[in-house]
Amino acid sequence: MGENKIIGEKIKNFREMKNISVEEMANRSGLSEEQIIRIEGNEDFPSLAPLIKIARVLGVRLGTFLDDQAELGPVMSRKSDRMGNRGIGFTNNAMTKHKYMSYFSLSQDKSGRHMEPFLINIEPSRKTDFMFSTHEGEEFIYVIEGTVEINYGKNTYLLNEGDSIYYDSIVAHHVHAVNDNPAKIIGVIYTPY
């Protein structure tokens, strides 16, 4: 919860610094006021789509919520840095507490970045009525372990270890593990700002 708490506080600080009310944030982002209050109060941690919408309203990069420090040169991410780190958990949608994805930023210290690379652990999901996500930008996914299903518009794609997919994220999509087994992927998200 530590990382999630920092992100909720950052969102609230940016919103207040820019004199944007919760009501205005809701109107401009398409999220409900309740969602915004719960996110800022660290009761819920949303999926990426609401975070991207919040970032757009605030006029910041998605990575702004994940940044620890600014590094202008290259940034390395070591496996040992992720060992024992539970990552940042994302829920199936902004109103449920079950975290089915754990994200480990591979670039959180890089300032001014335009891409967000993550190592993502996906827990099995017994749900079949997934809440699809849409947001500006593009996504690239490479499967390291397990099998992943990508629902993209009206199409469904199964990816196994070593498979990848690159798509426009403005099309409704959902990523999840299949066969009651966890999966691990590299995900790179690009959002214009």
C-alpha positions in Angstrom: 0.0 0.0 0.0 3.0 2.3 0.5 3.5 3.0 -3.3 -0.3 3.3 -3.8 -0.5 5.9 -1.0 2.2 8.0 -2.5 0.4 8.0 -5.9 -3.0 9.0 -4.3 -1.3 11.9 -2.5 0.5 13.0 -5.6 -2.7 13.2 -7.5 -4.4 15.2 -4.8 -1.4 17.6 -4.5 -1.3 18.2 -8.3 -5.1 18.7 -8.4 -5.0 21.2 -5.5 -1.9 23.0 -6.8 -3.7 23.6 -10.1 -6.9 24.7 -8.3 -9.0 21.9 -9.9 -12.0 20.9 -7.8 -13.0 17.2 -7.5 -16.1 18.1 -9.4 -14.2 19.6 -12.3 -11.7 16.7 -12.3 -14.7 14.3 -12.6 -16.3 16.3 -15.4 -13.0 16.6 -17.4 -11.8 13.0 -16.9 -15.1 11.2 -17.2 -14.6 9.6 -13.8 -17.1 9.9 -10.9 -16.4 12.2 -8.0 -16.6 9.2 -5.7 -13.8 7.4 -7.8 -11.5 10.5 -7.5 -12.1 10.8 -3.8 -11.4 7.1 -3.2 -8.2 7.3 -5.4 -6.9 10.3 -3.6 -7.9 8.8 -0.2 -6.0 5.6 -1.1 -9.1 3.5 -0.7 -8.9 2.3 -4.3 -6.1 2.1 -6.8 -7.5 2.4 -10.4 -6.5 0.6 -13.5 -4.2 2.5 -16.0 -7.0 4.1 -18.0 -8.4 6.3 -15.2 -4.8 7.2 -14.2 -4.1 8.3 -17.7 -7.3 10.4 -17.8 -6.3 12.0 -14.5 -2.8 12.7 -15.8 -4.3 14.4 -19.0 -6.6 16.6 -16.9 -3.7 17.6 -14.7 -1.4 18.2 -17.7 1.3 15.8 -16.5 2.8 12.5 -17.8 1.5 9.3 -16.4 5.0 8.7 -15.1 4.8 11.8 -12.9 2.7 9.7 -10.4 5.4 7.0 -10.3 8.6 9.1 -10.3 10.9 8.9 -7.3 13.7 11.2 -8.5 14.8 12.9 -11.7 17.6 11.3 -13.7 18.6 12.9 -17.0 20.9 10.2 -18.2 20.3 6.5 -18.6 18.4 4.6 -15.9 19.0 1.0 -15.1 16.5 -1.3 -13.4 18.1 -4.3 -11.6 16.3 -7.5 -10.8 17.7 -7.3 -7.2 15.8 -3.9 -6.9 12.5 -5.7 -7.5 13.2 -8.7 -5.3 10.8 -8.6 -2.3 9.1 -5.5 -3.7 5.4 -6.1 -4.2 5.1 -3.5 -6.9 2.1 -1.2 -7.5 -1.2 -3.1 -7.7 -3.9 -2.2 -10.2 -7.5 -3.3 -9.8 -9.8 -4.7 -12.4 -11.7 -1.4 -12.3 -11.7 1.6 -10.1 -14.5 0.4 -7.8 -13.1 -3.0 -6.7 -10.4 -3.8 -4.3 -9.1 -7.0 -5.8 -5.7 -6.2 -7.3 -5.0 -8.6 -10.2 -1.9 -6.9 -11.7 1.3 -5.9 -9.9 3.4 -3.3 -11.9 7.1 -2.8 -11.4 8.3 0.4 -13.1 11.4 -0.2 -15.1 12.1 3.6 -15.5 10.6 5.5 -12.6 13.8 7.5 -12.1 14.0 8.7 -15.7 12.8 12.2 -16.1 11.1 13.5 -19.2 10.3 10.0 -20.5 7.6 9.4 -23.1 7.2 5.7 -22.6 6.3 3.7 -19.4 8.0 0.3 -19.4 6.7 -2.1 -16.7 7.3 -5.7 -15.6 3.8 -6.9 -14.8 2.7 -9.9 -12.8 -0.9 -10.9 -13.7 -2.9 -13.0 -11.2 -5.4 -15.5 -12.5 -8.9 -14.1 -12.9 -12.1 -16.1 -12.7 -14.1 -13.2 -14.1 -15.3 -13.3 -17.6 -17.2 -9.9 -17.7 -14.1 -7.7 -17.8 -14.2 -4.0 -17.7 -12.5 -2.8 -20.8 -10.1 0.1 -20.8 -9.6 2.9 -23.4 -7.1 5.8 -23.3 -5.0 7.7 -25.7 -1.7 6.2 -26.8 -0.2 2.9 -27.6 0.8 -0.3 -25.8 3.3 -3.0 -26.4 3.2 -6.3 -24.5 5.7 -9.2 -24.5 4.8 -12.4 -22.6 7.6 -13.7 -20.4 5.7 -16.5 -18.6 2.3 -18.0 -18.9 -0.5 -17.4 -21.4 -2.3 -14.0 -21.7 -5.5 -13.2 -23.4 -6.0 -9.8 -25.0 -9.5 -8.6 -25.7 -9.1 -5.9 -28.2 -12.3 -4.4 -29.7 -14.3 -7.3 -30.9 -11.2 -9.5 -31.3 -9.4 -11.9 -28.9 -5.7 -12.7 -29.1 -4.0 -15.5 -27.1 -0.3 -14.9 -26.4 2.1 -17.5 -25.1 5.7 -17.1 -23.8 7.8 -15.2 -26.4 4.7 -13.7 -28.2 4.1 -10.0 -28.4 1.4 -7.5 -29.4 1.4 -3.8 -30.2 -1.8 -1.9 -30.4 -3.5 1.5 -30.2 -5.0 1.8 -26.7 -7.9 4.1 -27.8 -9.6 0.8 -28.8 -11.3 -0.9 -25.9 -9.1 -3.6 -24.5 -8.4 -5.9 -21.5 -5.4 -8.0 -20.6 -5.6 -11.0 -18.3 -4.0 -14.4 -17.6 -5.8 -17.5 -18.8 -6.3 -21.1 -17.5 -6.2 -20.1 -13.8 -2.4 -19.6 -14.0 -0.5 -16.5 -13.4 1.4 -14.7 -16.1 4.3 -12.3 -16.4 4.7 -9.7 -19.1 6.7 -6.7 -20.1 4.3 -3.9 -20.9 5.4 -0.6 -22.5 2.8 2.2 -22.5 3.1 5.4 -24.5 0.7 8.2 -23.8 1.0 11.6 -25.7 0.6 14.6 -23.5 
